Amino acid sequence: MTVVAEDDYPLPSQPESIPDIEKFTPIERNPDDKELDIENCVGALEDDSQWEVTWHNGDLDPDNPRSKHNFQKWLVTFIVSLASLNVTCTSSIYTSAYGPIMREWPGTPPLLAASGLSLYIAGLGFGPMLLGPLSEFFGRRPIFVVSFSAFTALLLPCALAPSIAVLLVFRFLTGFAGSAFLCVAGGTVGDMWAGQELSAPMMIYTASPFVGPTLGPMVGGFINGSGRVSWRWTLWVIIIWSGVMLASLFFLVPETYHPVLLRNRARKLREGKGGDPRWWARLERMDRSVTETIVKSCAWPWLLLVWEPMVLLLCIFTAVLLGVVYLFFEAFPLVFIDLHGMTLEQTGLTFLGLFVGMSLGVLTDPWWKRYYNYQVTVLGRKLIPELRLPPAVAGSVLVPIGLFWFGFASTASVHWIVPIIGSMFFAVGTLLAYSGVFTFLVEAYPENAASALAANSLLRCSFAAGFPLFGGKLYEGVGPQWGGVTLAFVTVALGPFPYLFYRYGEKIRKHSRYARSP
């Protein structure tokens, strides 16, 4: 009756999305750590450990998501990635409708119209604090289906809004509902792929939230620039896309969260014909309630921001970068419509520079992995989290180069392609910075990785929500040229932090409360 014990599935309290989880350096577990230690499970006695339900033969168990055929795993990966793309595209497609919205509801100031973007992003920032912990108890599939059903349904009041107030309220609620795909979907990818196989699927999923905002203005520009249909069609297009994704999630995406699958197996072993009530799964013996888990998920990100300078400064750095991405939705019309006389459709196409830059950043991922392996295997360096920061160091150089390029080229006398090329360099640097910072935070704070990523998400969305509100005033006040240059100087001031933590991070972690000890 003994089930072979395999400890290769994530504990219920582990982060929802951890890139390259198989490559982390093992750490000793503190026997007093309630989050990781088995003593946190109520009633886990030595004499019933043989009745704990785990995977037979680890990843080869037929019920283990990692044992499924590659076609099914890739299908699920693409579905959750496209759903994430859908959610983030919905944030920026709205920006092409500012003019029509102000014309439909006369008296609507530009700042109020722009707040529809900010409120949606705020919803994306706060949603993971609730939806992430819920997936630990109920699994990923119920969260996907329920949250995306709510996301699709809440888009309808946006498309039918009788006033700007109704539109703004439901924009926030829609962002909140869609945020599950920014905090839970990455865990689904990690559930299905292991070891070296994880790299490519995780790279595709990680890129989708950053590529999505660059697609919105392109799609919305052609809808609103034609003048033949209402601005509401920007939302109807998203609703149609969301409906297709919801059907795909419902029919094609199974439950993948290992602890929930093992809990289901334990129930079958207890309740089936000839079952034995002594079978149990680790998830069933957690002594934390849903409420306690949600409270912890809300409190710990703030604790890390207060007590961990590396978390705070790296989160501010990446938050400014995403803020600039969303500030471009205000800057591009000023540069390409006002200075170069482009139409709305043509202005939407100028975002191809960001799209191409993000794509190029994704394509560099295999090179950075080879560089990491070279540092470890050839140079014999220790497996320390700081080795994950070189992409962020490179990104911190490319970002100000791109912004200076974009800023100084934002004049009517310079060909329009030049600032677009500058935005491409900025996009490459931004993706590299995110890649390095995310992986570093997960490896440097393995016991609090979910909280570290939640802190990053909270600051990112806060900055992304705030930057569009003052971006128009900044560019109107100092002009498009100096607006871009001002942002470049800000990134120059923040740029040294990835390198400083690459160089001295190991020493800093020695004095840290929560980081992994060197």
Secondary structure, DSSP 4 states (H G I P E B T S, - for coil): -PPPP---S--TTS-S--TTGGGSPP-PPPTT-TTTSGGGBTT--GGGGGGB---TTGGGSTTSGGGS-HHHHHHHHHHHHHHHHHHHHHHHHGGGGHHHHHHHSTT--HHHHHHHHHHHHHHHHHHHHHHHHHHHHH-HHHHHHHHHHHHHHHHHHHHT-SSHHHHHHHHHHHHHHHTHHHHTHHHHHHHH--GGGGHHHHHHHHHHHHHHHHHHHHHHHHHHHSSSS-TTHHHHHHHHHHHHHHHHHHHH-----HHHHHHHHHHHHHHSTT--TT-B-GGGGB---HHHHHHHHHHHHHHHHHH-HHHHHHHHHHHHHHHHHHHHHHHHIIIIIIIT---HHHHHHTTHHHHHHHHHHHHTHHHHHHHHHIIIIIS-----GGGG-HHHHHHHHHHHHHHHHHHHT-STTS-THHHHHHHHHHHHHHHHHHHHHHHHHHHHSGGGHHHHHHHHHHHHHHHHHHHHHHHHHHHHHHHHHHHHHHHHHHHHHHTHHHHHHHHHHHHHHHT-SSSPP-
